Amino acid sequence: MSPRTPTPPPTREQILAQLQEAEVKFLRLQFTDILGTTKNVEVPKSQFAKALSGDVTFDGSAVEGFTRVEESDMLLRPDLGTFLIYPQFSREEGERGKVARLICDVTLPDGTPFEGDPRQVLKRQIARAQDKGFEMFVGTEPEFFLFERTPDGTGSTVTHDRAGYFDLAPIDKGERIRREITNKLVEMGFEIEAAHHEVAPGQHEIDFRYAPALETADRIATFKFVVKRVALEYGLLASFLPKPMPGVNGSGMHCHLSLFKGGSNAFADPEGEYGLSRTAEQFIAGLLDHAAGMAAVTNPLVNSYKRLVPGFEAPVNIAWSTSNRSALIRIPAKRGNSTRAEVRMPDPSCNPYLALAVMLAAGLDGIEQGMEPPPAIQRNIFKMTVREKRHHRVKELPTDLREAVEELQKDEVMARALGEHVLDHFVEAKQAEWREYSAAVHPWELQRYLDLI
């Protein structure tokens, strides 16, 4: 694993030429709201030049957590390096004309970056790392479920197959769909490293190659769109809900993090314990120290905490290891330029920009404060007693969204990383989500108590 030489982004004129040559009829200007929902404004051919100049406005007051009605006008400033032409997903779509995409930064009318734009939040942490000479690279392993749709087209939790980990067709009925998703992503410039069936029935994973943090966040947003779009063509529902079914493994999005400095992996040191540098140890210590505070961002749903329970491979203990997957952070075996920390707590419902921003902020704080990580734990933490966990200084992640939001509010480093605007709106939305969930009457309660009480 080593960083690639960055490719210069195309110019406005080059993109206009590509749009004309490929006979593209629509251009999507894509951005992401605070809760991680991908939004877009689509413009026709006559508006391409205006869009590429960053002159397309939208009503920010209509987007979750963006701004107030009295200051609603906002601009979409495209990042020209994110230009791509979407593949054809269906014959009907092809007849309507090709569609291209640009991911945008959100700015105020005077061109000032909007503080509530999640992409700007990540950019601020990337700049902070660059000031120290670092660049963070990220590889992700997003998991998802494929479900059958009911006759009226709505989703269900009836899985598309009954296969298990690494199974083959015909047991794995998702093989053809995974290949289709992979082919579409490759057409769009993704480098796919692996695609396979996961542990639970109907559960799948497609891994794409590591890249700089911002590029990876952009890819995650695009990946989720492509997965859902291809599944729709097969009459299925693709869901990134962390725990859609009880009794089986949930869907995570493990993130492999590394810092590079001067073209070399700053985590690697052949003379260090476990082959890790002092920088790596401090970064890991920062991640562990702020794990509880960043949980609401990396695991942002009420449902996220149904995944973070013992017995289903998801981490619940704040610890690190070089040899087992029960820890929150695992150090994969490869060293040299492949040295990295695998953070196993995030799930694919998170806003990728905010999630990578808080992880980078946590690691940088570890470096700045010269933190020491606790000893690595090489045994199965799930089987340790409470006394053993206390002896090894192993704490636990928040057990529900309410607790996670409280931990986020107490963590000054995480609060600074998000910024006041994003923090306030994110917390407000998550507190409302928890109140709504707490007031609902769930089927489990009726099944357990209705006849008994």
Solvent accessible surface area in square Angstrom, and as a share of the most:
residue,aa,sasa,rsa
1,M,50,0.22
2,S,51,0.33
3,P,37,0.23
4,R,91,0.33
5,T,124,0.72
6,P,117,0.74
7,T,118,0.68
8,P,111,0.70
9,P,87,0.55
10,P,36,0.23
11,T,67,0.39
12,R,76,0.28
13,E,109,0.49
14,Q,98,0.44
15,I,0,0.00
16,L,50,0.25
17,A,59,0.46
18,Q,74,0.33
19,L,3,0.01
20,Q,132,0.59
21,E,149,0.67
22,A,23,0.18
23,E,128,0.57
24,V,1,0.00
25,K,102,0.43
26,F,70,0.29
27,L,0,0.00
28,R,54,0.20
29,L,0,0.00
30,Q,11,0.05
31,F,8,0.03
32,T,7,0.04
33,D,3,0.02
34,I,1,0.01
35,L,59,0.29
36,G,18,0.18
37,T,69,0.40
38,T,58,0.34
39,K,68,0.29
40,N,76,0.39
41,V,42,0.24
42,E,78,0.35
43,V,11,0.06
44,P,63,0.39
45,K,119,0.51
46,S,95,0.61
47,Q,65,0.29
48,F,10,0.04
49,A,44,0.34
50,K,97,0.41
51,A,0,0.00
52,L,9,0.04
53,S,53,0.34
54,G,1,0.01
55,D,72,0.38
56,V,14,0.08
57,T,82,0.48
58,F,25,0.10
59,D,70,0.36
60,G,0,0.00
61,S,36,0.23
62,A,85,0.66
63,V,17,0.10
64,E,84,0.38
65,G,13,0.12
66,F,1,0.01
67,T,22,0.13
68,R,147,0.54
69,V,118,0.68
70,E,133,0.60
71,E,87,0.39
72,S,23,0.15
73,D,89,0.46
74,M,1,0.00
75,L,23,0.11
76,L,0,0.00
77,R,104,0.38
78,P,14,0.09
79,D,39,0.20
80,L,43,0.22
81,G,47,0.45
82,T,17,0.10
83,F,29,0.12
84,L,23,0.11
85,I,52,0.26
86,Y,18,0.07
87,P,13,0.08
88,Q,99,0.44
89,F,17,0.07
90,S,24,0.15
91,R,195,0.71
92,E,115,0.52
93,E,24,0.11
94,G,32,0.30
95,E,130,0.58
96,R,131,0.48
97,G,11,0.10
98,K,106,0.45
99,V,19,0.11
100,A,0,0.00
101,R,11,0.04
102,L,0,0.00
103,I,2,0.01
104,C,1,0.01
105,D,14,0.07
106,V,0,0.00
107,T,4,0.02
108,L,66,0.33
109,P,88,0.55
110,D,116,0.60
111,G,20,0.19
112,T,65,0.38
113,P,77,0.48
114,F,10,0.04
115,E,100,0.45
116,G,0,0.00
117,D,2,0.01
118,P,0,0.00
119,R,6,0.02
120,Q,21,0.09
121,V,0,0.00
122,L,0,0.00
123,K,64,0.27
124,R,91,0.33
125,Q,12,0.06
126,I,30,0.15
127,A,48,0.37
128,R,63,0.23
129,A,1,0.01
130,Q,106,0.47
131,D,127,0.66
132,K,67,0.29
133,G,37,0.36
134,F,14,0.06
135,E,65,0.29
136,M,6,0.03
137,F,5,0.02
138,V,0,0.00
139,G,10,0.09
140,T,2,0.01
141,E,39,0.18
142,P,1,0.01
143,E,16,0.07
144,F,0,0.00
145,F,0,0.00
146,L,0,0.00
147,F,3,0.01
148,E,64,0.29
149,R,76,0.28
150,T,48,0.28
151,P,150,0.94
152,D,115,0.59
153,G,34,0.33
154,T,78,0.45
155,G,38,0.37
156,S,27,0.17
157,T,78,0.45
158,V,93,0.54
159,T,16,0.09
160,H,30,0.13
161,D,5,0.02
162,R,183,0.67
163,A,3,0.03
164,G,19,0.18
165,Y,118,0.45
166,F,120,0.50
167,D,52,0.27
168,L,135,0.67
169,A,49,0.38
170,P,118,0.74
171,I,103,0.52
172,D,1,0.01
173,K,125,0.53
174,G,0,0.00
175,E,38,0.17
176,R,174,0.63
177,I,4,0.02
178,R,16,0.06
179,R,151,0.55
180,E,55,0.25
181,I,0,0.00
182,T,26,0.15
183,N,85,0.43
184,K,23,0.10
185,L,0,0.00
186,V,82,0.47
187,E,114,0.51
188,M,16,0.07
189,G,54,0.52
190,F,13,0.05
191,E,76,0.34
192,I,39,0.20
193,E,113,0.51
194,A,43,0.33
195,A,42,0.32
196,H,26,0.12
197,H,0,0.00
198,E,15,0.07
199,V,55,0.32
200,A,1,0.01
201,P,23,0.14
202,G,0,0.00
203,Q,2,0.01
204,H,0,0.00
205,E,10,0.04
206,I,0,0.00
207,D,18,0.09
208,F,4,0.02
209,R,60,0.22
210,Y,20,0.08
211,A,0,0.00
212,P,35,0.22
213,A,3,0.02
214,L,32,0.16
215,E,63,0.28
216,T,2,0.01
217,A,0,0.00
218,D,11,0.06
219,R,24,0.09
220,I,2,0.01
221,A,7,0.05
222,T,1,0.00
223,F,0,0.00
224,K,40,0.17
225,F,62,0.26
226,V,0,0.00
227,V,0,0.00
228,K,92,0.39
229,R,44,0.16
230,V,3,0.02
231,A,0,0.00
232,L,93,0.46
233,E,77,0.35
234,Y,76,0.29
235,G,41,0.39
236,L,7,0.04
237,L,47,0.24
238,A,2,0.01
239,S,18,0.11
240,F,12,0.05
241,L,66,0.33
242,P,0,0.00
243,K,18,0.08
244,P,23,0.14
245,M,30,0.13
246,P,124,0.78
247,G,60,0.58
248,V,36,0.21
249,N,21,0.11
250,G,8,0.08
251,S,0,0.00
252,G,1,0.01
253,M,2,0.01
254,H,24,0.11
255,C,0,0.00
256,H,16,0.07
257,L,0,0.00
258,S,0,0.00
259,L,0,0.00
260,F,7,0.03
261,K,101,0.43
262,G,84,0.81
263,G,51,0.49
264,S,65,0.42
265,N,7,0.04
266,A,19,0.15
267,F,2,0.01
268,A,30,0.23
269,D,49,0.25
270,P,125,0.79
271,E,161,0.72
272,G,23,0.22
273,E,115,0.52
274,Y,82,0.31
275,G,15,0.15
276,L,4,0.02
277,S,13,0.08
278,R,105,0.38
279,T,29,0.17
280,A,1,0.00
281,E,34,0.15
282,Q,23,0.10
283,F,0,0.00
284,I,1,0.01
285,A,5,0.04
286,G,0,0.00
287,L,0,0.00
288,L,13,0.06
289,D,91,0.47
290,H,12,0.06
291,A,0,0.00
292,A,22,0.17
293,G,3,0.03
294,M,0,0.00
295,A,0,0.00
296,A,0,0.00
297,V,2,0.01
298,T,0,0.00
299,N,0,0.00
300,P,7,0.04
301,L,46,0.23
302,V,19,0.11
303,N,31,0.16
304,S,0,0.00
305,Y,9,0.04
306,K,91,0.39
307,R,6,0.02
308,L,12,0.06
309,V,51,0.29
310,P,90,0.57
311,G,63,0.61
312,F,58,0.24
313,E,93,0.42
314,A,5,0.04
315,P,0,0.00
316,V,17,0.10
317,N,0,0.00
318,I,18,0.09
319,A,3,0.02
320,W,10,0.04
321,S,0,0.00
322,T,31,0.18
323,S,72,0.47
324,N,23,0.12
325,R,133,0.49
326,S,7,0.04
327,A,0,0.00
328,L,0,0.00
329,I,0,0.00
330,R,33,0.12
331,I,1,0.01
332,P,6,0.04
333,A,91,0.70
334,K,131,0.56
335,R,79,0.29
336,G,40,0.38
337,N,62,0.32
338,S,10,0.07
339,T,0,0.00
340,R,46,0.17
341,A,0,0.00
342,E,3,0.01
343,V,0,0.00
344,R,7,0.03
345,M,0,0.00
346,P,0,0.00
347,D,0,0.00
348,P,2,0.01
349,S,21,0.13
350,C,2,0.01
351,N,6,0.03
352,P,5,0.03
353,Y,3,0.01
354,L,0,0.00
355,A,0,0.00
356,L,0,0.00
357,A,0,0.00
358,V,0,0.00
359,M,0,0.00
360,L,1,0.00
361,A,0,0.00
362,A,0,0.00
363,G,0,0.00
364,L,0,0.00
365,D,8,0.04
366,G,0,0.00
367,I,31,0.16
368,E,78,0.35
369,Q,119,0.53
370,G,31,0.30
371,M,39,0.17
372,E,117,0.53
373,P,20,0.13
374,P,26,0.16
375,P,87,0.55
376,A,17,0.13
377,I,6,0.03
378,Q,76,0.34
379,R,108,0.39
380,N,61,0.31
381,I,0,0.00
382,F,63,0.26
383,K,160,0.68
384,M,12,0.05
385,T,78,0.45
386,V,107,0.61
387,R,192,0.70
388,E,55,0.25
389,K,34,0.14
390,R,163,0.59
391,H,144,0.64
392,H,58,0.26
393,R,152,0.55
394,V,15,0.08
395,K,150,0.64
396,E,98,0.44
397,L,7,0.03
398,P,5,0.03
399,T,93,0.54
400,D,33,0.17
401,L,1,0.00
402,R,104,0.38
403,E,51,0.23
404,A,0,0.00
405,V,4,0.02
406,E,79,0.35
407,E,47,0.21
408,L,0,0.00
409,Q,91,0.41
410,K,143,0.61
411,D,19,0.10
412,E,124,0.56
413,V,19,0.11
414,M,0,0.00
415,A,22,0.17
416,R,159,0.58
417,A,2,0.02
418,L,0,0.00
419,G,19,0.18
420,E,136,0.61
421,H,29,0.13
422,V,0,0.00
423,L,26,0.13
424,D,73,0.38
425,H,60,0.27
426,F,5,0.02
427,V,12,0.07
428,E,110,0.49
429,A,20,0.16
430,K,8,0.03
431,Q,69,0.31
432,A,43,0.34
433,E,50,0.22
434,W,51,0.18
435,R,148,0.54
436,E,132,0.59
437,Y,64,0.24
438,S,68,0.44
439,A,84,0.65
440,A,46,0.36
441,V,107,0.62
442,H,53,0.24
443,P,109,0.69
444,W,143,0.50
445,E,59,0.27
446,L,85,0.42
447,Q,161,0.72
448,R,141,0.52
449,Y,90,0.34
450,L,122,0.61
451,D,147,0.76
452,L,135,0.67
453,I,163,0.83
